[in-house]
Amino acid sequence: MLEQLGVTPEETVYVGDRQLEDVKGPSEAGMHPVLINRNKRPLDPGLPTPPDQISSLFELPKLLDNGLGS
């Protein structure tokens, strides 16, 4: 799919709300995962840690403007 869109995994932000599925897979594929943690629950230390977290999709534009991983 990314190839059809003309982007590389490194140029791709993957946004999801499941710590395991939405962080591990995209990271292994070379994408930048962003975890939506709506209730600001503590993360499971036994699972991959996302480089960025937001509590709402409304926060995503600001995160992208400020730079991922900042």
HULIN-V372601 format. One record per backbone hydrogen bond with DSSP energy under -0.5 kcal/mol. NH is the residue of the N-H (numbers start at 1). CO is the residue of the C=O. E is the energy in kcal/mol with one decimal. If there is no record, write none. Layout:
# HULIN-V372601
nh: {NH:NH}
co: {CO:CO}
e: {E:E}
This chain:
# HULIN-V372601
nh: {5:6:6:7:11:12:14:14:15:16:19:22:23:24:24:25:27:28:29:30:31:32:33:34:35:36:37:37:38:40:45:47:52:54:59:60:63:64:65:66:67:70}
co: {1:2:3:2:8:9:12:32:13:34:17:18:20:19:20:20:23:24:25:27:26:12:31:14:52:16:35:54:36:37:43:44:33:35:56:57:59:60:61:62:63:67}
e: {-1.6:-0.9:-0.7:-2.2:-1.2:-1.8:-0.5:-2.3:-0.6:-2.1:-0.5:-2.1:-0.8:-0.5:-2.0:-0.6:-1.9:-2.6:-1.6:-1.5:-2.7:-2.6:-0.7:-2.8:-2.4:-3.1:-0.8:-3.5:-0.6:-1.6:-0.6:-1.8:-0.6:-2.6:-1.8:-1.4:-2.1:-2.7:-2.5:-2.5:-1.1:-1.2}
